[in-house]
Amino acid sequence: MARTPALVRETAAVLQDHCRKSGGGLWFRHYPEFEEELLRLLDDPALRRRMGDAGRDYVRREYAWPIVERRLQRALEA
């Protein structure tokens, strides 16, 4: 929600999936890739802004309380 792109380990499958679905983050395998992706974000304010906005939109769209409540209700009814 802070409009800050995520930078997550590739082995964190759930986090990588959220980054992929939202367009709000990047992932890395090892330190050299971490450094490369971090520099990419630091050097490109427009990319950082787009990804931050995309992450915020994703959280609002997928995890706003009414949406979570509906999903929980459906799960309980099933």
mmJSON file of the N, C-alpha and C atoms, coordinates in Angstrom:
{"data_MODEL":{"atom_site":{
"group_PDB":["ATOM","ATOM","ATOM","ATOM","ATOM","ATOM","ATOM","ATOM","ATOM","ATOM","ATOM","ATOM","ATOM","ATOM","ATOM","ATOM","ATOM","ATOM","ATOM","ATOM","ATOM","ATOM","ATOM","ATOM","ATOM","ATOM","ATOM","ATOM","ATOM","ATOM","ATOM","ATOM","ATOM","ATOM","ATOM","ATOM","ATOM","ATOM","ATOM","ATOM","ATOM","ATOM","ATOM","ATOM","ATOM","ATOM","ATOM","ATOM","ATOM","ATOM","ATOM","ATOM","ATOM","ATOM","ATOM","ATOM","ATOM","ATOM","ATOM","ATOM","ATOM","ATOM","ATOM","ATOM","ATOM","ATOM","ATOM","ATOM","ATOM","ATOM","ATOM","ATOM","ATOM","ATOM","ATOM","ATOM","ATOM","ATOM","ATOM","ATOM","ATOM","ATOM","ATOM","ATOM","ATOM","ATOM","ATOM","ATOM","ATOM","ATOM","ATOM","ATOM","ATOM","ATOM","ATOM","ATOM","ATOM","ATOM","ATOM","ATOM","ATOM","ATOM","ATOM","ATOM","ATOM","ATOM","ATOM","ATOM","ATOM","ATOM","ATOM","ATOM","ATOM","ATOM","ATOM","ATOM","ATOM","ATOM","ATOM","ATOM","ATOM","ATOM","ATOM","ATOM","ATOM","ATOM","ATOM","ATOM","ATOM","ATOM","ATOM","ATOM","ATOM","ATOM","ATOM","ATOM","ATOM","ATOM","ATOM","ATOM","ATOM","ATOM","ATOM","ATOM","ATOM","ATOM","ATOM","ATOM","ATOM","ATOM","ATOM","ATOM","ATOM","ATOM","ATOM","ATOM","ATOM","ATOM","ATOM","ATOM","ATOM","ATOM","ATOM","ATOM","ATOM","ATOM","ATOM","ATOM","ATOM","ATOM","ATOM","ATOM","ATOM","ATOM","ATOM","ATOM","ATOM","ATOM","ATOM","ATOM","ATOM","ATOM","ATOM","ATOM","ATOM","ATOM","ATOM","ATOM","ATOM","ATOM","ATOM","ATOM","ATOM","ATOM","ATOM","ATOM","ATOM","ATOM","ATOM","ATOM","ATOM","ATOM","ATOM","ATOM","ATOM","ATOM","ATOM","ATOM","ATOM","ATOM","ATOM","ATOM","ATOM","ATOM","ATOM","ATOM","ATOM","ATOM","ATOM","ATOM","ATOM","ATOM","ATOM","ATOM","ATOM","ATOM","ATOM","ATOM","ATOM","ATOM","ATOM","ATOM","ATOM","ATOM"],
"id":[1,2,3,4,5,6,7,8,9,10,11,12,13,14,15,16,17,18,19,20,21,22,23,24,25,26,27,28,29,30,31,32,33,34,35,36,37,38,39,40,41,42,43,44,45,46,47,48,49,50,51,52,53,54,55,56,57,58,59,60,61,62,63,64,65,66,67,68,69,70,71,72,73,74,75,76,77,78,79,80,81,82,83,84,85,86,87,88,89,90,91,92,93,94,95,96,97,98,99,100,101,102,103,104,105,106,107,108,109,110,111,112,113,114,115,116,117,118,119,120,121,122,123,124,125,126,127,128,129,130,131,132,133,134,135,136,137,138,139,140,141,142,143,144,145,146,147,148,149,150,151,152,153,154,155,156,157,158,159,160,161,162,163,164,165,166,167,168,169,170,171,172,173,174,175,176,177,178,179,180,181,182,183,184,185,186,187,188,189,190,191,192,193,194,195,196,197,198,199,200,201,202,203,204,205,206,207,208,209,210,211,212,213,214,215,216,217,218,219,220,221,222,223,224,225,226,227,228,229,230,231,232,233,234],
"type_symbol":["N","C","C","N","C","C","N","C","C","N","C","C","N","C","C","N","C","C","N","C","C","N","C","C","N","C","C","N","C","C","N","C","C","N","C","C","N","C","C","N","C","C","N","C","C","N","C","C","N","C","C","N","C","C","N","C","C","N","C","C","N","C","C","N","C","C","N","C","C","N","C","C","N","C","C","N","C","C","N","C","C","N","C","C","N","C","C","N","C","C","N","C","C","N","C","C","N","C","C","N","C","C","N","C","C","N","C","C","N","C","C","N","C","C","N","C","C","N","C","C","N","C","C","N","C","C","N","C","C","N","C","C","N","C","C","N","C","C","N","C","C","N","C","C","N","C","C","N","C","C","N","C","C","N","C","C","N","C","C","N","C","C","N","C","C","N","C","C","N","C","C","N","C","C","N","C","C","N","C","C","N","C","C","N","C","C","N","C","C","N","C","C","N","C","C","N","C","C","N","C","C","N","C","C","N","C","C","N","C","C","N","C","C","N","C","C","N","C","C","N","C","C","N","C","C","N","C","C","N","C","C","N","C","C"],
"label_atom_id":["N","CA","C","N","CA","C","N","CA","C","N","CA","C","N","CA","C","N","CA","C","N","CA","C","N","CA","C","N","CA","C","N","CA","C","N","CA","C","N","CA","C","N","CA","C","N","CA","C","N","CA","C","N","CA","C","N","CA","C","N","CA","C","N","CA","C","N","CA","C","N","CA","C","N","CA","C","N","CA","C","N","CA","C","N","CA","C","N","CA","C","N","CA","C","N","CA","C","N","CA","C","N","CA","C","N","CA","C","N","CA","C","N","CA","C","N","CA","C","N","CA","C","N","CA","C","N","CA","C","N","CA","C","N","CA","C","N","CA","C","N","CA","C","N","CA","C","N","CA","C","N","CA","C","N","CA","C","N","CA","C","N","CA","C","N","CA","C","N","CA","C","N","CA","C","N","CA","C","N","CA","C","N","CA","C","N","CA","C","N","CA","C","N","CA","C","N","CA","C","N","CA","C","N","CA","C","N","CA","C","N","CA","C","N","CA","C","N","CA","C","N","CA","C","N","CA","C","N","CA","C","N","CA","C","N","CA","C","N","CA","C","N","CA","C","N","CA","C","N","CA","C","N","CA","C","N","CA","C","N","CA","C","N","CA","C","N","CA","C","N","CA","C"],
"label_alt_id":[null,null,null,null,null,null,null,null,null,null,null,null,null,null,null,null,null,null,null,null,null,null,null,null,null,null,null,null,null,null,null,null,null,null,null,null,null,null,null,null,null,null,null,null,null,null,null,null,null,null,null,null,null,null,null,null,null,null,null,null,null,null,null,null,null,null,null,null,null,null,null,null,null,null,null,null,null,null,null,null,null,null,null,null,null,null,null,null,null,null,null,null,null,null,null,null,null,null,null,null,null,null,null,null,null,null,null,null,null,null,null,null,null,null,null,null,null,null,null,null,null,null,null,null,null,null,null,null,null,null,null,null,null,null,null,null,null,null,null,null,null,null,null,null,null,null,null,null,null,null,null,null,null,null,null,null,null,null,null,null,null,null,null,null,null,null,null,null,null,null,null,null,null,null,null,null,null,null,null,null,null,null,null,null,null,null,null,null,null,null,null,null,null,null,null,null,null,null,null,null,null,null,null,null,null,null,null,null,null,null,null,null,null,null,null,null,null,null,null,null,null,null,null,null,null,null,null,null,null,null,null,null,null,null],
"label_comp_id":["MET","MET","MET","ALA","ALA","ALA","ARG","ARG","ARG","THR","THR","THR","PRO","PRO","PRO","ALA","ALA","ALA","LEU","LEU","LEU","VAL","VAL","VAL","ARG","ARG","ARG","GLU","GLU","GLU","THR","THR","THR","ALA","ALA","ALA","ALA","ALA","ALA","VAL","VAL","VAL","LEU","LEU","LEU","GLN","GLN","GLN","ASP","ASP","ASP","HIS","HIS","HIS","CYS","CYS","CYS","ARG","ARG","ARG","LYS","LYS","LYS","SER","SER","SER","GLY","GLY","GLY","GLY","GLY","GLY","GLY","GLY","GLY","LEU","LEU","LEU","TRP","TRP","TRP","PHE","PHE","PHE","ARG","ARG","ARG","HIS","HIS","HIS","TYR","TYR","TYR","PRO","PRO","PRO","GLU","GLU","GLU","PHE","PHE","PHE","GLU","GLU","GLU","GLU","GLU","GLU","GLU","GLU","GLU","LEU","LEU","LEU","LEU","LEU","LEU","ARG","ARG","ARG","LEU","LEU","LEU","LEU","LEU","LEU","ASP","ASP","ASP","ASP","ASP","ASP","PRO","PRO","PRO","ALA","ALA","ALA","LEU","LEU","LEU","ARG","ARG","ARG","ARG","ARG","ARG","ARG","ARG","ARG","MET","MET","MET","GLY","GLY","GLY","ASP","ASP","ASP","ALA","ALA","ALA","GLY","GLY","GLY","ARG","ARG","ARG","ASP","ASP","ASP","TYR","TYR","TYR","VAL","VAL","VAL","ARG","ARG","ARG","ARG","ARG","ARG","GLU","GLU","GLU","TYR","TYR","TYR","ALA","ALA","ALA","TRP","TRP","TRP","PRO","PRO","PRO","ILE","ILE","ILE","VAL","VAL","VAL","GLU","GLU","GLU","ARG","ARG","ARG","ARG","ARG","ARG","LEU","LEU","LEU","GLN","GLN","GLN","ARG","ARG","ARG","ALA","ALA","ALA","LEU","LEU","LEU","GLU","GLU","GLU","ALA","ALA","ALA"],
"label_asym_id":["A","A","A","A","A","A","A","A","A","A","A","A","A","A","A","A","A","A","A","A","A","A","A","A","A","A","A","A","A","A","A","A","A","A","A","A","A","A","A","A","A","A","A","A","A","A","A","A","A","A","A","A","A","A","A","A","A","A","A","A","A","A","A","A","A","A","A","A","A","A","A","A","A","A","A","A","A","A","A","A","A","A","A","A","A","A","A","A","A","A","A","A","A","A","A","A","A","A","A","A","A","A","A","A","A","A","A","A","A","A","A","A","A","A","A","A","A","A","A","A","A","A","A","A","A","A","A","A","A","A","A","A","A","A","A","A","A","A","A","A","A","A","A","A","A","A","A","A","A","A","A","A","A","A","A","A","A","A","A","A","A","A","A","A","A","A","A","A","A","A","A","A","A","A","A","A","A","A","A","A","A","A","A","A","A","A","A","A","A","A","A","A","A","A","A","A","A","A","A","A","A","A","A","A","A","A","A","A","A","A","A","A","A","A","A","A","A","A","A","A","A","A","A","A","A","A","A","A","A","A","A","A","A","A"],
"label_entity_id":["1","1","1","1","1","1","1","1","1","1","1","1","1","1","1","1","1","1","1","1","1","1","1","1","1","1","1","1","1","1","1","1","1","1","1","1","1","1","1","1","1","1","1","1","1","1","1","1","1","1","1","1","1","1","1","1","1","1","1","1","1","1","1","1","1","1","1","1","1","1","1","1","1","1","1","1","1","1","1","1","1","1","1","1","1","1","1","1","1","1","1","1","1","1","1","1","1","1","1","1","1","1","1","1","1","1","1","1","1","1","1","1","1","1","1","1","1","1","1","1","1","1","1","1","1","1","1","1","1","1","1","1","1","1","1","1","1","1","1","1","1","1","1","1","1","1","1","1","1","1","1","1","1","1","1","1","1","1","1","1","1","1","1","1","1","1","1","1","1","1","1","1","1","1","1","1","1","1","1","1","1","1","1","1","1","1","1","1","1","1","1","1","1","1","1","1","1","1","1","1","1","1","1","1","1","1","1","1","1","1","1","1","1","1","1","1","1","1","1","1","1","1","1","1","1","1","1","1","1","1","1","1","1","1"],
"label_seq_id":[1,1,1,2,2,2,3,3,3,4,4,4,5,5,5,6,6,6,7,7,7,8,8,8,9,9,9,10,10,10,11,11,11,12,12,12,13,13,13,14,14,14,15,15,15,16,16,16,17,17,17,18,18,18,19,19,19,20,20,20,21,21,21,22,22,22,23,23,23,24,24,24,25,25,25,26,26,26,27,27,27,28,28,28,29,29,29,30,30,30,31,31,31,32,32,32,33,33,33,34,34,34,35,35,35,36,36,36,37,37,37,38,38,38,39,39,39,40,40,40,41,41,41,42,42,42,43,43,43,44,44,44,45,45,45,46,46,46,47,47,47,48,48,48,49,49,49,50,50,50,51,51,51,52,52,52,53,53,53,54,54,54,55,55,55,56,56,56,57,57,57,58,58,58,59,59,59,60,60,60,61,61,61,62,62,62,63,63,63,64,64,64,65,65,65,66,66,66,67,67,67,68,68,68,69,69,69,70,70,70,71,71,71,72,72,72,73,73,73,74,74,74,75,75,75,76,76,76,77,77,77,78,78,78],
"pdbx_PDB_ins_code":[null,null,null,null,null,null,null,null,null,null,null,null,null,null,null,null,null,null,null,null,null,null,null,null,null,null,null,null,null,null,null,null,null,null,null,null,null,null,null,null,null,null,null,null,null,null,null,null,null,null,null,null,null,null,null,null,null,null,null,null,null,null,null,null,null,null,null,null,null,null,null,null,null,null,null,null,null,null,null,null,null,null,null,null,null,null,null,null,null,null,null,null,null,null,null,null,null,null,null,null,null,null,null,null,null,null,null,null,null,null,null,null,null,null,null,null,null,null,null,null,null,null,null,null,null,null,null,null,null,null,null,null,null,null,null,null,null,null,null,null,null,null,null,null,null,null,null,null,null,null,null,null,null,null,null,null,null,null,null,null,null,null,null,null,null,null,null,null,null,null,null,null,null,null,null,null,null,null,null,null,null,null,null,null,null,null,null,null,null,null,null,null,null,null,null,null,null,null,null,null,null,null,null,null,null,null,null,null,null,null,null,null,null,null,null,null,null,null,null,null,null,null,null,null,null,null,null,null,null,null,null,null,null,null],
"Cartn_x":[0.814,0.0,0.859,2.142,3.038,3.582,3.113,3.586,5.089,5.582,6.987,7.087,7.778,7.89,8.548,8.117,8.707,9.912,10.864,12.034,12.2,11.832,11.714,12.593,12.891,13.674,12.837,13.455,12.775,12.231,12.904,12.478,11.254,10.859,9.634,8.485,7.992,7.031,5.791,5.263,4.049,4.336,5.453,5.788,6.075,6.771,7.048,5.736,4.805,3.506,2.763,2.792,2.151,2.811,4.118,4.827,4.414,4.336,3.965,2.526,1.599,0.186,-0.064,0.635,0.38,1.175,2.323,3.234,3.914,3.855,4.356,5.688,6.413,7.685,8.537,9.765,10.752,11.275,11.938,12.503,13.918,14.665,16.078,16.441,17.487,17.982,19.115,20.028,21.213,21.628,22.642,23.002,23.26,24.001,24.22,22.909,21.923,20.63,19.895,20.004,19.399,19.956,21.265,21.915,21.449,21.381,20.96,19.535,18.622,17.221,17.051,17.792,17.725,18.208,19.328,19.835,18.863,18.226,17.209,16.098,15.626,14.568,15.057,16.261,16.795,17.056,17.453,17.809,16.62,15.442,14.287,13.075,12.973,11.854,10.482,10.37,9.077,8.681,9.634,9.371,8.974,9.725,9.436,8.021,7.622,6.289,5.21,5.424,4.442,4.269,5.389,5.311,4.687,5.036,4.444,2.943,2.517,1.075,0.381,1.03,0.444,0.287,1.276,1.182,0.056,-0.072,-1.15,-2.514,-2.657,-3.925,-4.258,-3.256,-3.453,-3.955,-3.337,-3.771,-5.197,-5.51,-6.881,-7.888,-7.513,-8.415,-8.599,-7.532,-7.58,-7.736,-7.379,-7.32,-8.058,-8.91,-9.765,-10.693,-11.013,-11.776,-13.066,-13.9,-15.125,-14.836,-13.753,-13.391,-12.94,-12.106,-11.645,-12.83,-13.721,-14.91,-15.77,-15.984,-16.755,-16.072,-14.762,-14.04,-14.147,-14.025,-14.146,-15.549,-16.556,-17.94,-18.169,-17.678,-17.816,-17.12,-15.945,-15.207,-15.97,-16.549,-17.303,-18.578,-19.185,-20.413,-20.122,-18.907,-18.539,-18.239],
"Cartn_y":[-1.2,0.0,1.267,1.113,2.264,2.685,2.03,2.328,2.11,1.083,0.717,-0.654,-0.786,-2.095,-3.112,-4.34,-5.424,-5.988,-6.484,-7.171,-8.423,-9.568,-10.8,-11.913,-12.883,-14.046,-14.91,-15.388,-16.252,-17.511,-18.004,-19.23,-19.024,-17.788,-17.497,-17.487,-18.677,-18.847,-17.972,-17.863,-17.061,-15.586,-15.08,-13.68,-13.417,-14.344,-14.18,-14.173,-15.031,-15.072,-13.748,-13.175,-11.871,-10.806,-10.821,-9.853,-10.017,-11.241,-11.521,-11.071,-11.449,-11.1,-9.597,-8.939,-7.516,-6.613,-7.096,-6.217,-5.243,-5.55,-4.636,-5.015,-5.92,-6.286,-7.133,-7.327,-8.128,-9.204,-10.204,-11.27,-11.575,-12.219,-12.503,-13.876,-14.48,-15.782,-15.651,-14.742,-14.612,-13.143,-12.856,-11.456,-10.656,-11.159,-10.339,-9.927,-10.819,-10.45,-9.445,-9.627,-8.654,-7.263,-7.178,-5.888,-5.306,-6.156,-5.705,-5.151,-5.884,-5.447,-4.21,-4.132,-2.958,-1.72,-1.853,-0.721,-0.336,-1.329,-1.058,-0.187,-0.538,0.249,1.639,1.707,2.998,3.932,3.371,4.186,4.586,4.037,4.289,4.698,5.98,6.441,6.146,6.216,5.943,4.475,3.567,2.14,1.913,2.517,2.392,2.87,3.982,4.535,3.615,3.128,2.228,0.954,0.372,-0.863,-0.617,0.49,0.816,1.007,1.716,1.912,0.59,-0.249,-1.55,-2.421,-2.408,-3.182,-2.696,-1.389,-0.814,-1.177,-1.059,-1.416,-2.886,-3.735,-5.176,-5.463,-4.853,-5.077,-4.584,-3.43,-2.908,-3.816,-4.318,-5.144,-6.541,-7.118,-8.506,-8.684,-7.669,-7.875,-6.829,-6.04,-5.136,-5.995,-5.508,-6.309,-6.902,-6.157,-6.76,-7.954,-7.889,-8.983,-10.194,-9.979,-11.08,-11.693,-10.858,-11.348,-12.238,-11.819,-12.637,-13.975,-13.96,-15.207,-16.146,-15.586,-16.384,-16.965,-16.166,-16.636,-17.781,-17.626,-18.703,-19.964,-19.825,-20.996,-21.691,-20.924,-21.51,-22.217,-21.656,-22.248,-23.519,-23.61,-24.779,-25.93],
"Cartn_z":[0.0,0.0,0.0,0.267,0.352,-1.01,-2.07,-3.431,-3.583,-2.903,-2.999,-3.648,-4.769,-5.405,-4.469,-4.59,-3.8,-4.55,-3.785,-4.338,-3.495,-4.065,-3.284,-3.847,-2.993,-3.437,-4.365,-5.407,-6.37,-5.71,-4.676,-4.005,-3.122,-2.881,-2.125,-3.128,-3.445,-4.541,-4.39,-3.191,-2.983,-3.267,-2.768,-3.004,-4.478,-5.113,-6.538,-7.328,-6.947,-7.616,-7.451,-6.255,-6.041,-6.91,-6.998,-7.851,-9.302,-9.745,-11.135,-11.41,-10.532,-10.733,-10.664,-9.763,-9.55,-10.48,-10.922,-11.648,-10.7,-9.408,-8.395,-7.775,-8.413,-7.821,-8.74,-8.307,-9.034,-8.098,-8.663,-7.848,-8.313,-7.439,-7.7,-7.149,-7.724,-7.266,-6.263,-6.516,-5.673,-5.642,-4.835,-4.606,-5.877,-6.857,-8.058,-8.737,-8.755,-9.34,-8.455,-7.142,-6.225,-6.511,-6.602,-6.862,-8.196,-9.215,-10.547,-10.514,-9.872,-9.823,-8.947,-7.852,-6.995,-7.746,-8.45,-9.236,-10.34,-10.928,-11.962,-11.388,-10.195,-9.565,-9.165,-8.617,-8.186,-9.359,-10.49,-11.659,-12.526,-12.251,-13.117,-12.277,-11.939,-11.11,-11.728,-13.046,-13.692,-13.502,-13.657,-13.429,-11.981,-11.067,-9.64,-9.335,-9.903,-9.69,-10.261,-11.493,-12.119,-11.296,-10.892,-10.123,-8.751,-8.12,-6.821,-6.926,-7.957,-8.171,-8.482,-9.289,-9.637,-8.394,-7.517,-6.281,-5.401,-5.268,-4.459,-5.042,-6.361,-7.012,-6.785,-6.871,-6.66,-5.25,-4.272,-2.883,-2.699,-3.212,-3.094,-3.795,-4.951,-5.754,-5.154,-4.626,-4.172,-2.667,-1.874,-0.429,0.394,-0.24,0.534,1.396,2.569,3.518,2.923,2.194,1.641,0.72,-0.02,-0.927,-0.126,0.871,1.723,2.445,2.922,3.637,2.73,1.483,0.528,0.272,0.097,-0.138,1.066,2.242,3.455,3.568,3.318,3.383,2.389,1.167,0.164,0.623,1.204,1.687,2.803,3.696,4.805,4.309,3.271,2.718,1.923,1.384,0.564,1.423],
"occupancy":[1.0,1.0,1.0,1.0,1.0,1.0,1.0,1.0,1.0,1.0,1.0,1.0,1.0,1.0,1.0,1.0,1.0,1.0,1.0,1.0,1.0,1.0,1.0,1.0,1.0,1.0,1.0,1.0,1.0,1.0,1.0,1.0,1.0,1.0,1.0,1.0,1.0,1.0,1.0,1.0,1.0,1.0,1.0,1.0,1.0,1.0,1.0,1.0,1.0,1.0,1.0,1.0,1.0,1.0,1.0,1.0,1.0,1.0,1.0,1.0,1.0,1.0,1.0,1.0,1.0,1.0,1.0,1.0,1.0,1.0,1.0,1.0,1.0,1.0,1.0,1.0,1.0,1.0,1.0,1.0,1.0,1.0,1.0,1.0,1.0,1.0,1.0,1.0,1.0,1.0,1.0,1.0,1.0,1.0,1.0,1.0,1.0,1.0,1.0,1.0,1.0,1.0,1.0,1.0,1.0,1.0,1.0,1.0,1.0,1.0,1.0,1.0,1.0,1.0,1.0,1.0,1.0,1.0,1.0,1.0,1.0,1.0,1.0,1.0,1.0,1.0,1.0,1.0,1.0,1.0,1.0,1.0,1.0,1.0,1.0,1.0,1.0,1.0,1.0,1.0,1.0,1.0,1.0,1.0,1.0,1.0,1.0,1.0,1.0,1.0,1.0,1.0,1.0,1.0,1.0,1.0,1.0,1.0,1.0,1.0,1.0,1.0,1.0,1.0,1.0,1.0,1.0,1.0,1.0,1.0,1.0,1.0,1.0,1.0,1.0,1.0,1.0,1.0,1.0,1.0,1.0,1.0,1.0,1.0,1.0,1.0,1.0,1.0,1.0,1.0,1.0,1.0,1.0,1.0,1.0,1.0,1.0,1.0,1.0,1.0,1.0,1.0,1.0,1.0,1.0,1.0,1.0,1.0,1.0,1.0,1.0,1.0,1.0,1.0,1.0,1.0,1.0,1.0,1.0,1.0,1.0,1.0,1.0,1.0,1.0,1.0,1.0,1.0,1.0,1.0,1.0,1.0,1.0,1.0],
"B_iso_or_equiv":[0.0,0.0,0.0,0.0,0.0,0.0,0.0,0.0,0.0,0.0,0.0,0.0,0.0,0.0,0.0,0.0,0.0,0.0,0.0,0.0,0.0,0.0,0.0,0.0,0.0,0.0,0.0,0.0,0.0,0.0,0.0,0.0,0.0,0.0,0.0,0.0,0.0,0.0,0.0,0.0,0.0,0.0,0.0,0.0,0.0,0.0,0.0,0.0,0.0,0.0,0.0,0.0,0.0,0.0,0.0,0.0,0.0,0.0,0.0,0.0,0.0,0.0,0.0,0.0,0.0,0.0,0.0,0.0,0.0,0.0,0.0,0.0,0.0,0.0,0.0,0.0,0.0,0.0,0.0,0.0,0.0,0.0,0.0,0.0,0.0,0.0,0.0,0.0,0.0,0.0,0.0,0.0,0.0,0.0,0.0,0.0,0.0,0.0,0.0,0.0,0.0,0.0,0.0,0.0,0.0,0.0,0.0,0.0,0.0,0.0,0.0,0.0,0.0,0.0,0.0,0.0,0.0,0.0,0.0,0.0,0.0,0.0,0.0,0.0,0.0,0.0,0.0,0.0,0.0,0.0,0.0,0.0,0.0,0.0,0.0,0.0,0.0,0.0,0.0,0.0,0.0,0.0,0.0,0.0,0.0,0.0,0.0,0.0,0.0,0.0,0.0,0.0,0.0,0.0,0.0,0.0,0.0,0.0,0.0,0.0,0.0,0.0,0.0,0.0,0.0,0.0,0.0,0.0,0.0,0.0,0.0,0.0,0.0,0.0,0.0,0.0,0.0,0.0,0.0,0.0,0.0,0.0,0.0,0.0,0.0,0.0,0.0,0.0,0.0,0.0,0.0,0.0,0.0,0.0,0.0,0.0,0.0,0.0,0.0,0.0,0.0,0.0,0.0,0.0,0.0,0.0,0.0,0.0,0.0,0.0,0.0,0.0,0.0,0.0,0.0,0.0,0.0,0.0,0.0,0.0,0.0,0.0,0.0,0.0,0.0,0.0,0.0,0.0,0.0,0.0,0.0,0.0,0.0,0.0],
"pdbx_formal_charge":[null,null,null,null,null,null,null,null,null,null,null,null,null,null,null,null,null,null,null,null,null,null,null,null,null,null,null,null,null,null,null,null,null,null,null,null,null,null,null,null,null,null,null,null,null,null,null,null,null,null,null,null,null,null,null,null,null,null,null,null,null,null,null,null,null,null,null,null,null,null,null,null,null,null,null,null,null,null,null,null,null,null,null,null,null,null,null,null,null,null,null,null,null,null,null,null,null,null,null,null,null,null,null,null,null,null,null,null,null,null,null,null,null,null,null,null,null,null,null,null,null,null,null,null,null,null,null,null,null,null,null,null,null,null,null,null,null,null,null,null,null,null,null,null,null,null,null,null,null,null,null,null,null,null,null,null,null,null,null,null,null,null,null,null,null,null,null,null,null,null,null,null,null,null,null,null,null,null,null,null,null,null,null,null,null,null,null,null,null,null,null,null,null,null,null,null,null,null,null,null,null,null,null,null,null,null,null,null,null,null,null,null,null,null,null,null,null,null,null,null,null,null,null,null,null,null,null,null,null,null,null,null,null,null],
"auth_seq_id":[1,1,1,2,2,2,3,3,3,4,4,4,5,5,5,6,6,6,7,7,7,8,8,8,9,9,9,10,10,10,11,11,11,12,12,12,13,13,13,14,14,14,15,15,15,16,16,16,17,17,17,18,18,18,19,19,19,20,20,20,21,21,21,22,22,22,23,23,23,24,24,24,25,25,25,26,26,26,27,27,27,28,28,28,29,29,29,30,30,30,31,31,31,32,32,32,33,33,33,34,34,34,35,35,35,36,36,36,37,37,37,38,38,38,39,39,39,40,40,40,41,41,41,42,42,42,43,43,43,44,44,44,45,45,45,46,46,46,47,47,47,48,48,48,49,49,49,50,50,50,51,51,51,52,52,52,53,53,53,54,54,54,55,55,55,56,56,56,57,57,57,58,58,58,59,59,59,60,60,60,61,61,61,62,62,62,63,63,63,64,64,64,65,65,65,66,66,66,67,67,67,68,68,68,69,69,69,70,70,70,71,71,71,72,72,72,73,73,73,74,74,74,75,75,75,76,76,76,77,77,77,78,78,78],
"auth_comp_id":["MET","MET","MET","ALA","ALA","ALA","ARG","ARG","ARG","THR","THR","THR","PRO","PRO","PRO","ALA","ALA","ALA","LEU","LEU","LEU","VAL","VAL","VAL","ARG","ARG","ARG","GLU","GLU","GLU","THR","THR","THR","ALA","ALA","ALA","ALA","ALA","ALA","VAL","VAL","VAL","LEU","LEU","LEU","GLN","GLN","GLN","ASP","ASP","ASP","HIS","HIS","HIS","CYS","CYS","CYS","ARG","ARG","ARG","LYS","LYS","LYS","SER","SER","SER","GLY","GLY","GLY","GLY","GLY","GLY","GLY","GLY","GLY","LEU","LEU","LEU","TRP","TRP","TRP","PHE","PHE","PHE","ARG","ARG","ARG","HIS","HIS","HIS","TYR","TYR","TYR","PRO","PRO","PRO","GLU","GLU","GLU","PHE","PHE","PHE","GLU","GLU","GLU","GLU","GLU","GLU","GLU","GLU","GLU","LEU","LEU","LEU","LEU","LEU","LEU","ARG","ARG","ARG","LEU","LEU","LEU","LEU","LEU","LEU","ASP","ASP","ASP","ASP","ASP","ASP","PRO","PRO","PRO","ALA","ALA","ALA","LEU","LEU","LEU","ARG","ARG","ARG","ARG","ARG","ARG","ARG","ARG","ARG","MET","MET","MET","GLY","GLY","GLY","ASP","ASP","ASP","ALA","ALA","ALA","GLY","GLY","GLY","ARG","ARG","ARG","ASP","ASP","ASP","TYR","TYR","TYR","VAL","VAL","VAL","ARG","ARG","ARG","ARG","ARG","ARG","GLU","GLU","GLU","TYR","TYR","TYR","ALA","ALA","ALA","TRP","TRP","TRP","PRO","PRO","PRO","ILE","ILE","ILE","VAL","VAL","VAL","GLU","GLU","GLU","ARG","ARG","ARG","ARG","ARG","ARG","LEU","LEU","LEU","GLN","GLN","GLN","ARG","ARG","ARG","ALA","ALA","ALA","LEU","LEU","LEU","GLU","GLU","GLU","ALA","ALA","ALA"],
"auth_asym_id":["A","A","A","A","A","A","A","A","A","A","A","A","A","A","A","A","A","A","A","A","A","A","A","A","A","A","A","A","A","A","A","A","A","A","A","A","A","A","A","A","A","A","A","A","A","A","A","A","A","A","A","A","A","A","A","A","A","A","A","A","A","A","A","A","A","A","A","A","A","A","A","A","A","A","A","A","A","A","A","A","A","A","A","A","A","A","A","A","A","A","A","A","A","A","A","A","A","A","A","A","A","A","A","A","A","A","A","A","A","A","A","A","A","A","A","A","A","A","A","A","A","A","A","A","A","A","A","A","A","A","A","A","A","A","A","A","A","A","A","A","A","A","A","A","A","A","A","A","A","A","A","A","A","A","A","A","A","A","A","A","A","A","A","A","A","A","A","A","A","A","A","A","A","A","A","A","A","A","A","A","A","A","A","A","A","A","A","A","A","A","A","A","A","A","A","A","A","A","A","A","A","A","A","A","A","A","A","A","A","A","A","A","A","A","A","A","A","A","A","A","A","A","A","A","A","A","A","A","A","A","A","A","A","A"],
"auth_atom_id":["N","CA","C","N","CA","C","N","CA","C","N","CA","C","N","CA","C","N","CA","C","N","CA","C","N","CA","C","N","CA","C","N","CA","C","N","CA","C","N","CA","C","N","CA","C","N","CA","C","N","CA","C","N","CA","C","N","CA","C","N","CA","C","N","CA","C","N","CA","C","N","CA","C","N","CA","C","N","CA","C","N","CA","C","N","CA","C","N","CA","C","N","CA","C","N","CA","C","N","CA","C","N","CA","C","N","CA","C","N","CA","C","N","CA","C","N","CA","C","N","CA","C","N","CA","C","N","CA","C","N","CA","C","N","CA","C","N","CA","C","N","CA","C","N","CA","C","N","CA","C","N","CA","C","N","CA","C","N","CA","C","N","CA","C","N","CA","C","N","CA","C","N","CA","C","N","CA","C","N","CA","C","N","CA","C","N","CA","C","N","CA","C","N","CA","C","N","CA","C","N","CA","C","N","CA","C","N","CA","C","N","CA","C","N","CA","C","N","CA","C","N","CA","C","N","CA","C","N","CA","C","N","CA","C","N","CA","C","N","CA","C","N","CA","C","N","CA","C","N","CA","C","N","CA","C","N","CA","C","N","CA","C","N","CA","C","N","CA","C","N","CA","C"],
"pdbx_PDB_model_num":[1,1,1,1,1,1,1,1,1,1,1,1,1,1,1,1,1,1,1,1,1,1,1,1,1,1,1,1,1,1,1,1,1,1,1,1,1,1,1,1,1,1,1,1,1,1,1,1,1,1,1,1,1,1,1,1,1,1,1,1,1,1,1,1,1,1,1,1,1,1,1,1,1,1,1,1,1,1,1,1,1,1,1,1,1,1,1,1,1,1,1,1,1,1,1,1,1,1,1,1,1,1,1,1,1,1,1,1,1,1,1,1,1,1,1,1,1,1,1,1,1,1,1,1,1,1,1,1,1,1,1,1,1,1,1,1,1,1,1,1,1,1,1,1,1,1,1,1,1,1,1,1,1,1,1,1,1,1,1,1,1,1,1,1,1,1,1,1,1,1,1,1,1,1,1,1,1,1,1,1,1,1,1,1,1,1,1,1,1,1,1,1,1,1,1,1,1,1,1,1,1,1,1,1,1,1,1,1,1,1,1,1,1,1,1,1,1,1,1,1,1,1,1,1,1,1,1,1,1,1,1,1,1,1]
}}}
